[in-house]
Amino acid sequence: MEALELILFLLAAIVASGIVGRFIPALSLPLVQIAMGALIAAFVAVPGESALDAELLLILFIAPLHFNESRHADSGALWGSRWGIASLAVGLVLATVAAVGFALHALLPAIPLAAAIALGAAMGSTDAVAVTELSKDFRFGKRHETLLAGEAFFNDVTGTVVFRTAIGFAATGALSLSHAGEEFALDLFGGLLGGMVLGFLAWGLLEFIRRKGIDSPNLHVTLELLLPFVIYLVCKQIHIGAVIAVVMAGMVMSLLPHRHTIQMARQRMQSKGVWDTLGFILNGVIFVLLGMQLPRILQPAADGGLGDPAGVFGVVLALTLVLEAVRFAWICGMDAVHCLRRGRSLRTLLTGKNLRSALAMAFAGPKGGITLSLVLTVPATLPASGAFPIHDALASISSGVILCTLLLANFAVPALVPHKAESRRTKKQADAEARIVMRVIESIASDAPTTGSVTGSDSRRMSASNDVDEPATAIVMKRYADQLQDLAAQASKDVGAQARAVVAKCDEAYDRIEEVDKALREAGLYSNDADEDDSSSLTAHFRALKDAYDAVEDIQAQALARELEYVKEAAAAGDIDARHAKELRNDVYIQQLTL
């Protein structure tokens, strides 16, 4: 029962954060969820042990999230940026280890150098969940987005190996660089090879099931959900990098050929919905649990158990500055090398746009659950630290740095790079989309006598105007008018004014639904097979509602077909480019499948 109550608390916090986040747009969802977790820990006696466990975090949360993201990653772009990703996943992590470790030891000499280096290693891992959310929402540029995604996939290995080596040396005084090298090679290269093999086997299993005629979407989606856990556990048993293997397996499965059938389309639609929901829950659980740890972890620093609280706060700020400065310098160096390889002048890097992009990428590497879960495995005391509470000190400092990096990602990144929703459409594209939607609305009105009719052809004489004569027509026009309203704000002045006039006309027709519906009923134009005495009964009412609902679907289906036709014409005329046309067509296809 205690575990069930904890799960319910977590789910309630996730739902609440999703609602609260809508009213606080300045805060990203991860920060809202961390705040929810902190409130739960401060005011609610949560049953059970909610402490983060590194291994449990990896298998329950990181593995399925990485698997799903890797299946949709641009494998070609990742391969093209392989050296840059390797630089971030290995070189930057080692630079972070050295900079943070020596800085912490200099600021707090009571912390042994080996333990300080261990903290630097834990800081080497970026929070993949937060990075993914940032790269989805903000436009860093194609190359930087690819580097961020690849870094989040692969940088856990270097930091984890260095952390274990440093903590082992701090606890025992024994240091084996050869053993650390073997562990790194097994984790990285073993994980890459093992993931490729297991991904091919998983793809073969799915294809075998399909060829045997078992096309149940429920079965296939359940198997997809099971795969990352099986791959992770198999790799742990043979002592190779489990997280990297999960990532590689997802990429391999996405690259191998798949059949295009109706059943596959249904399966993919269902799979996307399930994975989107699961991703939302798992992401939320990670940050709520992180928030639940913060009051307990930060308490020693707040109570003065680690010395002057202001001094501890100063250490946190100093380490955050070191962390971001090293990351920014490394990224600038990578950009310089990229420019030289392309034969471009280094002066291009000094433009405001390029500097903002590099700085945003530096801030887009926040720390999170993996960092904290590693630090929580540090022993309470170490031989070199004497009676100093090394565990509490590292946990408090790392928690403070995590919060600072998340706050920087939340507030600094939006100020440096544009939001994708804002930069996705140019005025020309918005004008083209608005014209397409207006043509669809016009076609809905003109097709009203032949599509979705619930009253028959004589119903047009009930219309107060020549535009809309039935509620179902007005409902579908209102759906498109809502889209047009959003486009009008981004369109040019003339097209925006024209769009707002159409929206006003649709709103007027929509507001007359009840009036038109009542007139049609009084005229007896609704089709139903009920007896005359039953026309006012609840049964007749529900029958009329069903007829209207069927009419809405009929009109919507015809409107979507017309929309595809108009998108094709706009692309042929050069009003929209091929990529934009593809996006619009995909939106229509999804609506058609749903319908």
N, C-alpha and C positions, 0 to 999 in steps of 0.2 A: 504493500500500500504506500510506503514512503516513496519508493521509486515512481509510482504512478502519480503521486501528488507533485513530485518534482517536475515530471514531464508536463503535467497540466499547467504548473506555474510558468514553465518555459514557453509553452504554446500561447498561453494568455499574454505573456509579455511580448511575444513576437507580433501577435494580432494588435495589441495596444500600440506598439511602436509604429506599425504600419499606418494606424489611424492618426496618431499624434504627429508623425513625420509629415503628414499632409498639411498640418497647420503650422509647422516650423520649417519652411523650405530652406532656410539658411543652414540647417544642420543636415548632414548626410544621415542616411538610415543607420549605418553602423554606430555612429555616435549616439543617436537616439536609443538604440538597443543597449549600448553600454550603460547609458543613464538609467534605463529601465532595470537592468541587472543590479546596478548599485542601489536603486531604491528598494528592490526586493530584499537585498541583503541587509539593508539598514533598518527596514521597518517590518519585515515579515520573517517569522521563524521558519525558514525553509527546512523541511525534513531531509534527512540523508546527507551524504557527503557530496558536495558539489565541486570539490577541487579539481582543477584541470589535470589530466594525465596525458603526457606526451604521446604515448603509444595509442591510447584510446582516441585522442584527438585526430591522429593521423588516419586511423582506419575508419572511424565512424563519420568523419566530416571531410577531411582533406582528400582522401582517396576518391570518394564518389564525385566530389565537386571537380577535382582535377580531371577525372575520367570524362565527365560530361563536357567540360570546357575544351579538352584536347580533341574531342570528336568534331568540334565545330571550329577549331583553329585553322588558320591558313598555313598548312604544312609547307607549301612552297615558299612562302614568305619567311617562315621560321628557318628553313634550310638555307635560304639566301642570306640570312642574318646570323648564321651559326657561330661565326667568330665573334661577333659582337655580343651574342648571348653568352658564349663561353667566357668572354671578358668580364661580363657582369656577374655571372654565376660563380666564377672562381677568383679572378683578379680583384674585383671590387670587394668581394667578401673578405679576402685576405687583407686588403688595405683597410677595411673597416675594423677587422680584428686588431690590427696593429695600432691604428689611430685611437680607437675607443679604449683598448686595453691600457696603453701607456698613459692616456689622458686620465683615466679613472684612477690608476695607481698614483699618478702625480697629485691628483686632487685629494684622494683619501689613501694615504700610505698604509693605513691599517688593513686595507684590502690587499692580499698578496697579488703579485703580478700575474701569476697563473690564473687566479680566480678572476682578475680583471680582464684578462684575455678571453676567458670563458664567456664573460658577459659580452664582450665584443663579438665573439663568434655567434652567440644567440641573436645579437642584433643584425647579423648578416642576412638573416632570412626575412624577406618582405612578406607581408600578409597577402596571400594570394587572393583572398576574398575581396579585400578592400581594393587591391590593384585592379581586379577584374571589373568591379563596379566603376572605378574611375575611368578605365579605358573604354568602357561602354558609353559613358556619359559625356566625356570630353574629347576634343579633337587635338591630339598631340602631334599628328603627322603620321603617315603610314609606317615609316621606319621606326620611329620612337614607340608607337603602339606595339609593333611586333617585338621590339626589344623588351618592353615591359611584360608582355605575355610570356615570352621565353624565359625571362629572368624568374618570374613567379613560378614557372613550372620546374626549373632545375636548380635554383640556388639553395634549396634546403640541404643538399648533400654536403657541400663544403662547410657550411656553418655547423651542422650537426657533428661531423667528424672532428673538426677543430675543437668544438665544445667538449666532446667526450675526452679527447686527448688532454686538453688543458685541465679539466676537472680531475682526471686520473692522476696527472702529475702533481696537482695541488694536494690531493688526498694521500698519495703514496710516495711521492718523490721520485717515481720511476717514469722515464720518458722514452718511448719507442717510436721514433719517426718512421721506421720501416713498417711497423704494425699499422700506424696511421695511414701510410701510403697504400698499403694493401687494402685497408678498409675503404679508403676513398675510391680506389680502382674497382673494387667489388660493387660498391654502391652505385657508382656512375656507369661504368662500362657494362658491368653485369646487369644492372637495371635496364640499360638500353637494349642489350641483346635479349634478355629474358622477356622484356615487354614486347619486342617484335615477335618473338616466337609465340607467346601466349596470346597476343592480339590476332595472329594468323589462325591459331587454333580456335579462338572464340568465334572469329568470322566463319571458319569452316563448320563449327557446330551449328551456328544460326542458319547457314545455307543448307546444311544437311536436313535440319528440321523443316525448312521451307520446301525442299524438294520432295520430302515425304508427304507433302500436302497438309502439314500442320501450320495453318496460317492465322491462328488465333492471336489477335493483337495483345490480349491480356497476357498470354503465355510469353510472347516475345519481349514485352516491356518488363515483365517480372524478371526474365532472364537477364536483360540489360542491367537492371538494378542490382542483380546479384553479382555480375561479373567483376566490378572493381574490388569487391570484398574478397572474392575467390583469388583474383590475381595478386592482391596484396598479401594474403595469408600464404599463398604458395611461395612467393618471393621471400617472405620472412623465413620460411622453413629452409630455403636453400641459401640464405644469408647474402642476398643481393639487394640492391636499392629498390624497395617496394614502391615508393611514391613515383619514382621515375619510370618504373615498369608499368604502372597504371597509366601514366601519361603516354608512353610509347604505344601501349596496347590500343588506347583510344585513337591515336593518330593512324596506326596501321589499319584499324577497322574502318576508318573514314576513307582511306585511300583505296582499299580493295573494292572491286566492282560489286554493285548491288542491282538486283532486278527492279524494274519499274513496273509495278502492277497496282491494281486498285487496292489489294490487300496491303501492299507495302505503303501506299499513300495513307491508308487509314492507320496503319501501325505507327508511321512517323508522326502523324498528327497527335495520336494518343500519347506517344512517347514524349513528344515535346511538352505537352501539357503536364504530364507526370513529372518530368525532370525540372520544369520551371517551378512547380509547386515544391518539390523536394529541395531544390536549390534555395528557394526563399526560406524554407524552414531551417535547413542546415546552416545557412549563413546567419540567420537570426539566432540560433542556439549558440553558435560560437561566440558572438558578441555579447549576448545576454550572460552567458557563463563567465566571460571575461569581466563584465561589469560586476558580477557577483563576487569576484575575487578581490576587486580593488579596495573596498573598505577594510577588509582583513589584512591585506598586504601593506597598505599605506598607513595603517594604524601605528606601527612602531616609529615611523618617521614623524608622524604628527604628534605623538606623545613624547618625543625627545629621546627615545630609546637608542637612536643612532647618532645622538648629538644634537646640535642646533638645527631645528627644522628648517630655518632659513638657509643654513649651509647646505643641507641635503637638497633643497629646492634649487639652489645655485648650481650644484653638481649636475642635477637633471638638465637644467637649461644649457650648461656648458657642454655636456655630452650630446645633447640634441644638436647644438650648433656644430660640433665636430662631425657628427654623423652626416648632417646635410651638406656641410662644406666638402667633405671627402667625396660624397656621392656626386655633387655638382662638378667638382674638379675632374673626376673620372669621366663623367659623361661628356664634358667639354673636350677632354682629350680624345675620346672615342670619335666625337664629331669631327675633330681636326684630322684624325687619321682617315676618316671616311672621305673628307674633302680632298685630301692629298691623293688618295687612290683614284678619285674621279677626275683629278686634274683641275679642280676648282680652287680659286683663291681663298685663303683663310680669312680674308676680310669679310666674306659673306657670313661668317659665324658671328660677327660683331653687330649684325643688324638686330634691331629690337625684337623682331619676330623670332629669330633663331635663339637669341638669349632667353627670351621668355619661355620658349619651348623646352630648352635645356633645363632651366630652373624649375619649370613645372614637372618635368620628368624626375628631377631630384626629389621634389616634395611628394611625388606620386609613388614613393617606396615606403609606405608606413609599416610599422611593426605591429604584430598582433599576437594571436593565440599561440603559434609555434614558439615565438620568442619567450613568452611567459611560461609556457609549459616546460621548456627546457630549463629555465632558471629555477623553477620550483623543484627540480630534481637535485639542486645543490645541497650538500649536507649542511646541518645546522652550524657546525664549526669545522674549521680545517686546521691541521697542525701548525701551519705557518701564521694563522690568524689569532692564535691564542684564544682568549675568551670573547673576542669580538664576534657579534652575531652575524656571521658572513651571509647566511641564508636570508635573513630578514633584510639586510642591507641591499643585497643584489636584487631581491624581489621588489623592494620598494623603489629602487632606482630604475629598474627596468620598466615597472608599471608607469612611473612618471614619464619616461622617455616614450613609451607606447602612446600615452595620451597626447603628448606634445606632437608626435609625428602624425597622429590621426587628425589633430586639430589643424596642423599645417596643411595636410592633404585636403581637409574640408574647406578651409577658407582661402588658402594661397593658390591652389590649382585653379579654381574658377576665376580668380582675378587675373591669371596669366594666360590661359588658353580658352577658346570659345567652347560653349556647350554645343554638342552635336545637334541637338534639336533646333538651336538658333542658327547654326551655320549650314545646316543641311540643305536649305532651300535658298536660292537666289531669288531676286524679284522676278526674273524671267521665268524661273521654274514655278514660282507661286502663281504667276499670271497664267501659265499654261495649265496648271492643275485646276485653278479656279474656272477657267474656260471649259475644261472637260466636265467638271461637276455641274456647271450651269447648263451645259448641253444635255447632261443626264437628267437634270430636273425638268428641262423643257420636254424631253422625250417621255418622261413619266406622265406629264400632264396630257400630252398629245395621244399617248397610248391608253389613256384611262378607259375608253369605251371597250377595248379589246383585251385588257389584262386585268386579272384580279377582280372581275366584276362579281359582286354579291347581290346585285339588284336587277341585273338584266340591262339590255340596251336602252330601255325606256327611262332609265334612271337619270339620263342627262337633262331631262326636262325639269328635274328637281333642283338643278344647280342654280345658285344665285348668280353665278358668273359662268364663263365658258372655260374655266381653268380646272377646277376640281369638283367632282360630283359625288365622291364617295370617301368615307373616313379612311379606308385602307390606302387610297392614293395619297391623301394628305399625310399619313403617318410616314410613308416611305420618303416623300418629298422632304419632310422635316428631318429625317436622318441625314440626307445629303445636305440640307441647309445648315445643319450643325457643323459638318465638315467645311462648308463654304465660309462660315463665320470665322473659323480659325485661319483659313487661307486669306481672307480679306485683310487681316491685320498685317500680312507679310507681302501682299501684292502691291503693285504700283497704284498710284492715286486713282487713275481712271478705272482700272479693272476692279479695284477695291470698292469704289463707289457703285459700280454696276453689280458687284457681288452682294453688297449690303442691301441693294434694292430687291434683288431676288430673294434674299433671306427674309426680308420684311414681308414679301408677298407669300412666301411659304408659311411663315409664322401666322399670318392672318388666316390662311386656309386651315392651319392646324387648330387655331383657336375656335374655328367654326365647326369642329368635329361633332360636338354634342348637338348643335343646332341642326346640322345636316342629317345626323343619325336619327334624331327625333322625327324630322320631316319624312324621311324614308320609311320609318316604321308606321307612321300614321297613314301613309299612302299605301301601305301593304306591299311594298316592292321587294322586301327581303324574301329570298327563296327559302321555303321550308316545307316539309312534307307533313307537318303536324295538322291536326284537325283545327278548324276555325275556333272551336271553343278552347283549344289549348294554346292559342297564340299569345296569350298574356301570362302563361305559366312560366315557372322557373326553367322547365325543360326547353321551351321555345327560346328563352333568353340565352341559355347556354349554347343552343344550336346556332343562334345568330352570331354569338361571339366566336364560335369555331369557324363559321363561314368567313367572318371578317379576318380571322387569323390566317386562314388559308389564302385569302385574297392578298394579304400583306406579303406572304411568301411568294406568290405568283408575280406580283409587281416587282418585288426585290430581285427575283431571278432574272426577269426581263431587263431590269435596270443594270444589273451587273454585266449581262451580255452586251448591252449598249456601251457600258463603260469600257470594256475591253476593246470594242470597235473604235471608240474615240481615242483611246490611248495609242492604238496602232496608227491612226491617222495623224495624231500629233507628232509621233516619232518620225513618220514618213515626211512630214512637213518641216522637220527640223526644229520644232518648238521645244522638244525635250530630247536629251541625249539617250543613248542606248541603255546606260546604267539606270537612269531615272525611270525610263519606260519599264525596265525589268522590275524595279521596285514596286511600281504602281500595279503591274500585272500580277506580281506575287500577292499583293494585298487583296486583289480581286479573287485570285484563286483560293486563298484561305477563306474568304467569305463564302465563295461558292461551295467549298467542301463542308463548311459549317452548316450552310443552308441545306 
